[in-house]
Amino acid sequence: MSHFLALVFVPPTITWQGKQAIMREIQRLMAPYDRYPAPDAYNPNGTWDGWKIGGRWHSITKGTSVTNEHSDDTNENNEPDLEENSCPVQDLPYELVPFAIVTPGGTWHTEGEMQEFGLSTNHDPYWEDKNDQLREQYADCLAIVLDCHI
């Protein structure tokens, strides 16, 4: 069991449509990377088996982070708190370097391959540079914080 920080970049054409459209887009972008897309099905290209908005990284985009699994990352309606767990890509804290980024075209970019027990392999020595390039390329998008589990 491992948790890792991922960012999903949602384009402005979706963000203008509201929270429900943003949630549908996150689900669409994450679906190809689901390790278990259906009962008794296994996706060998899957990179996660569960995720939630914020989670261990609740409000990290605001410069504060609750790093425990019991953080209150839902709003008063018990919905995922997108306001506390998102910001324009251009406003992401510089020191925030996620393990993975999913771009609007649905491409999964990652530092390596996450394994169980917090171990990872096949590290990209240029990940921080790629992170910076992706932030620049998608500066007009909304970054959503995900706590991914594998």
C-alpha positions as CSV (number, residue, x, y, z in Angstrom):
1,M,0.0,0.0,0.0
2,S,1.4,3.4,-1.0
3,H,-0.1,6.9,-1.4
4,F,1.3,9.4,-3.8
5,L,0.5,13.0,-4.8
6,A,-0.8,13.5,-8.4
7,L,-2.1,16.6,-10.1
8,V,-4.7,16.6,-12.8
9,F,-4.7,19.6,-15.1
10,V,-8.2,20.5,-16.2
11,P,-8.6,22.9,-19.1
12,P,-10.5,26.2,-18.8
13,T,-13.2,25.0,-21.2
14,I,-14.2,22.5,-18.5
15,T,-13.6,24.6,-15.4
16,W,-16.0,27.3,-16.7
17,Q,-18.8,24.6,-16.7
18,G,-18.6,24.1,-12.9
19,K,-17.8,21.5,-10.3
20,Q,-19.8,18.6,-11.8
21,A,-18.1,19.1,-15.1
22,I,-14.7,19.2,-13.3
23,M,-15.4,16.0,-11.4
24,R,-16.5,14.2,-14.7
25,E,-13.3,15.4,-16.4
26,I,-11.1,14.2,-13.5
27,Q,-12.8,10.8,-13.7
28,R,-12.4,10.7,-17.5
29,L,-8.7,11.5,-17.3
30,M,-8.0,9.1,-14.5
31,A,-10.0,6.1,-15.9
32,P,-7.3,4.7,-18.2
33,Y,-4.9,4.4,-15.3
34,D,-7.2,2.4,-13.0
35,R,-5.5,-0.8,-12.1
36,Y,-8.8,-2.6,-11.5
37,P,-11.3,-1.0,-14.0
38,A,-14.0,-3.6,-13.3
39,P,-14.6,-6.6,-11.0
40,D,-12.3,-9.4,-11.9
41,A,-10.5,-7.1,-14.4
42,Y,-6.8,-6.1,-14.2
43,N,-5.2,-3.3,-16.2
44,P,-1.5,-4.0,-16.5
45,N,-1.0,-0.3,-17.3
46,G,-2.8,0.8,-14.2
47,T,-1.0,3.1,-11.9
48,W,-3.6,3.5,-9.1
49,D,-6.3,1.4,-7.4
50,G,-8.0,4.4,-5.7
51,W,-7.9,8.1,-5.4
52,K,-9.6,11.0,-3.7
53,I,-9.5,14.8,-4.0
54,G,-7.0,16.2,-1.5
55,G,-6.7,13.4,1.0
56,R,-3.3,13.4,2.7
57,W,-2.4,16.6,0.7
58,H,-5.6,18.5,1.6
59,S,-5.1,22.3,0.9
60,I,-1.5,21.9,-0.2
61,T,-2.1,24.3,-3.1
62,K,-2.9,26.9,-0.4
63,G,0.5,26.5,1.2
64,T,-0.9,24.4,4.1
65,S,-1.2,20.7,4.1
66,V,-2.8,18.2,6.3
67,T,-0.8,15.0,5.8
68,N,-2.9,12.4,7.4
69,E,-5.6,10.2,6.0
70,H,-8.3,11.5,8.2
71,S,-8.2,15.1,7.0
72,D,-11.5,16.9,6.3
73,D,-11.3,17.2,2.6
74,T,-15.1,17.5,1.9
75,N,-17.2,20.6,2.0
76,E,-20.4,21.3,4.0
77,N,-22.4,19.2,1.5
78,N,-20.0,16.2,2.0
79,E,-18.7,16.7,-1.6
80,P,-15.0,16.8,-2.5
81,D,-13.6,20.3,-1.6
82,L,-12.4,21.4,-4.9
83,E,-11.8,25.0,-3.7
84,E,-9.3,23.9,-1.0
85,N,-7.6,21.3,-3.3
86,S,-7.2,23.2,-6.6
87,C,-5.6,26.3,-8.0
88,P,-4.6,27.7,-11.4
89,V,-1.5,25.8,-12.6
90,Q,0.4,29.1,-12.8
91,D,-0.3,29.6,-9.0
92,L,1.0,26.2,-7.8
93,P,3.6,26.6,-5.1
94,Y,7.0,26.3,-6.8
95,E,8.3,23.7,-4.2
96,L,5.3,21.4,-4.9
97,V,6.6,18.6,-7.1
98,P,4.0,15.8,-7.5
99,F,4.8,12.2,-8.2
100,A,2.5,12.3,-11.3
101,I,0.7,14.8,-13.5
102,V,-2.2,14.0,-15.8
103,T,-2.5,16.6,-18.6
104,P,-5.7,17.6,-20.5
105,G,-5.0,15.2,-23.4
106,G,-5.1,12.3,-20.9
107,T,-1.3,11.6,-20.7
108,W,0.1,10.3,-17.5
109,H,3.5,11.9,-16.7
110,T,5.4,10.5,-13.7
111,E,8.6,10.6,-11.8
112,G,8.8,6.8,-11.8
113,E,6.7,3.7,-11.1
114,M,5.1,3.6,-7.6
115,Q,5.3,0.3,-5.8
116,E,3.8,-0.9,-2.6
117,F,5.2,0.4,0.8
118,G,6.2,3.8,-0.6
119,L,8.9,2.4,-2.9
120,S,9.3,3.6,-6.4
121,T,11.4,2.5,-9.4
122,N,12.5,3.7,-12.8
123,H,13.0,7.3,-11.6
124,D,13.2,10.0,-14.2
125,P,16.3,12.0,-13.5
126,Y,14.7,15.0,-15.3
127,W,11.3,14.9,-13.5
128,E,11.7,18.3,-11.9
129,D,12.5,19.9,-15.3
130,K,9.5,18.1,-16.9
131,N,7.3,19.2,-14.0
132,D,8.3,22.8,-14.8
133,Q,7.8,22.4,-18.5
134,L,4.3,20.9,-18.0
135,R,3.4,23.8,-15.6
136,E,4.5,26.3,-18.2
137,Q,2.7,24.5,-21.1
138,Y,-0.6,24.2,-19.1
139,A,-0.5,27.4,-17.1
140,D,-4.1,28.3,-18.0
141,C,-5.5,25.1,-16.6
142,L,-6.8,24.3,-13.2
143,A,-4.6,21.9,-11.1
144,I,-6.6,19.4,-8.9
145,V,-4.8,17.7,-6.1
146,L,-5.3,13.9,-5.9
147,D,-4.2,11.5,-3.2
148,C,-3.6,8.3,-5.2
149,H,-3.4,4.8,-3.7
150,I,-1.6,1.8,-5.1
